[in-house]
């Protein structure tokens, strides 16, 4: 007597669903934001994602050393945000939602442009 083992259709569907959901880590992308002191008391930040996608419309907050928001806005169609440079230390928060945030504190790696970089 031959026995045939049959997996229930629900189990097969579940197995197929899990195998499709597995590679999400490979699809993830990181938020990237870099800022440049323009030398005219303004700062321009450029944002994007590690997969090259645009950051247009992403929220940006600028907070001073007391954690007070001193500027806010959204990245423009070029994924840029320009604001008046606050006095003292400040932090720029690029906020594309949970898991997609980037924070930069003034002075960490920002530089003023030279004549050849403009």
N, C-alpha and C positions, 0 to 999 in steps of 0.2 A: 504494500500500500504506500503510495507516494503522498507526501504531505507538501502542500504548497503554503508558503508563508506570504501573506499579503499585508502590506502596511496600510493602515487606514489613510484615506485621502487627506484627512486633516493633518496627520503627521507629515506627510509628504509636502503639503502646502507650507507648513511651519518650517520645515527643513529648507525649502526653497527660499522662503522669506529671510531666514537667518543668513543664508549664504549670500543673498543680495545685499543685506545690510552690513555685512562684515567689513567691506573696504572703505567705510566712511572716513577713517583716519587719513587715507590717501587723498581724499577730496578736500580736506580741511585747508584753510588758508589763514595766514597770520596778518594782523593789522600792522601797518608800517606808517610812521609819521616822522618826518624830519623837518626841522625849522632852521631858518637862516635870519640872522640880524641884518636888516637891509641897510643899516648905517644911517638911517634918517628917522630914528625913533619909532620905526615899525618893524614888525617881525612877520615873515611869511612862512607858513607851514604847508608842506605838501604831503598828502596822504595817499594811501593805496593799500593793496593787499599783496601778499607774497605770490599769488597766482597772476598778478598783473592787472587785476580788475580795478575799475574806477572807484574812487571814494566820494564821488559827487553826492552831495546831500548828507554826508556823515556829520554828526554833531561834534563840535569842538568847544571845549571850555578852557579858559585860562584862569588859574587861581594864584593868588599871591601867597606870601609866606604864612599868612594867618588862615589860609584855606578859604578865603573870600573869593567868589567868582568876580573877576574884574573885566572879563570879556567872554562873549559866547557867540556862536554862530554855526554855520554849516559850510562844509567844503563846497566851493563853486563847481562849475561844469568842468574846470581844469583840475579838480581835486586839490585846490589851494584855498587857504584861509589867511588873510592878512589882518593884523590887529596892531593897535598902538602899544608900544613896548611899555610895560609897567615899570615903576621904580622898584628896585630891589629884586630879590629872588622871586621866581614864579614857575609854575608848572603848567604845561599844556597837556590836556587830556583829549585824545582822539577816541571818540566813543561810538563804535559801530554796533554796539549791543553786547550781550553776554558772551564772553570768550573772545571778543574782538575789540579790545581796548589797548591803547598804547599811551604811556605817560612819558613825558620828557621834561626834565627840570633845566631851567636856564643855566647856561654856563657849562653844562656837562660836556657837550661836544659841538656846540654851535659856534659859528665863526662869521665874521663880517666879510662880505664879498670884496674881492679885489677888483681893480679896473678890468683885468683880463677875464674875470668870471661872470661879468654882466653881459 
